[in-house]
């Protein structure tokens, strides 16, 4: 069983930066690909970024490419999402997810079988 807990959300202004963290419990963190997804009000949850189990491969949604960076520290069992140059369109609840038993990156939500509770990110002036 993998439990995930996000932190680092908050209210920021357009152009600001924010770093989200996702702490994982369980012994298999380093064996699992991880991902970040988000859900804006009135919209479906969407893929943001993914990283392979070893951290050597990453993938991003076009809407965040060049602004967001996903990374992980397997020794600390923690996933990160560095978000730069935030815009109001980035406002959403951000979820981290684990693809338990799968080491490769994926943008497909159904490949992720453990989810955190989410952290709110609001970008507003």
Helices and strands as residue ranges (DSSP letters): E 4-7, E 10-12, E 18-24, G 29-31, E 33-39, E 46-51, E 58-60, E 68-73, E 78-83, G 88-90, E 92-99, G 109-111, E 114-115, E 119-123
